[in-house]
Amino acid sequence: MGDTAVIVTSTAQPGRREEIRAVYDEMMAPRAVANDAQEIVVWCDDLHDADTFHLFEIYRDAESMGANAQAPWFAEYLARVGPLMAGEPTMAMATPRWSKGLS
């Protein structure tokens, strides 16, 4: 299991979460599948707020996460979803120590 986990919580403008998800599916999901350094990626719809979603990612290392964050396509993704967001996302970084079901 990688050594860098990222948990991002974002809130869409009312009723726009699925639009953000569509852009994510188009631009981000295929890159995550192709990126061996991005070991785990999970999109989660919040159960209590229909406009909020969470992303949980585990990277092989911090450098791999940083490379994604600096990629031109990530800036393009942010430019497309920015107008759909209700504010800045919150982000937490952590070191995975134990998991069930993940190697």
N, C-alpha and C positions, 0 to 999 in steps of 0.2 A: 504494500500500500504506500502511496506517495507521502510526502512529508509536508505538504501545504494544502490546507482546506480553506475554502472561501464560502461564506454564507452571505448571500445578498438578498435583501428584502426591498421590494419596490412596490409602489402603488400607482396604478394607472388612473387617468382621469375617469370619472364615472362612466361605466359601461364600455371602456376601451381596452380592457385586459386582453380580450381575444384578438384584437388587432395587433397588440404587441406580441402575443404568442405567435401569430402568423408570420410576422417579420423574424422572430426568433427561429421558427421552424425553417424559414427560407435561408437565413444568413448564418445563423450560429450553430444549429444542430448538426448540419453536415460537416462543419469544420471540427466540431467536438468529436464526431464519429471518426474522422480521419486523423485526429491528433492523438498519438500514442502517449504523449506526456500528460494529457488531460484524461486521467484514468476513470473518474466517475463524474457524471453530470446528471443532475436531477432537477427538473422543473416541477414545482409544487404550487398548485392553486391553494390559496389560504382558505380554510374552512369557515372562517367567521367574517371575512370581508371579500365580497365578490370582485373587488378591484385590486386586491393585493396578491402578489405572488412571491415565491422564494426560489432562489437558485442555490443549489448545493453542489460544489465542485471539489474534487480532489486532484491535485496536480502532482506530478513526480517530484517537482521541486519549485522553489520560489522563482527561479529564473524562467521556467516554462510559463508560469502564470504571468510574469512580467512581460514576456514576449507576446502573449495574447493581448494583454492590455495596451501594448504599444503598436499593435498591428493596424494598418490602414483600414482594413475591413471592419475592425472593431469601432473605429471612429465613425465609419459610415453607418454601422448599426445604431450607434448612439444618436447620430444625426436624424435617423429615420424614426426612432422611438421617442426621442426627446419631447416632441410636441404632444405625444400621447400620455406622457407621464404627469403625475400630480405633484411632483417634487423630486428631490434627489433621493436615490436609493441609500439605504444603510448597508454597510459592509463590515463583516467580521472576518478576521483571519485566525486560523488555529492550526495546531499540529495534531493530526489524527493519532490516537493512542490505542484504540481498540474498536473493533466493529464486529458485528455478526453478519455474515453473508458476503463480506468483501474480503478479498485476499490482500 
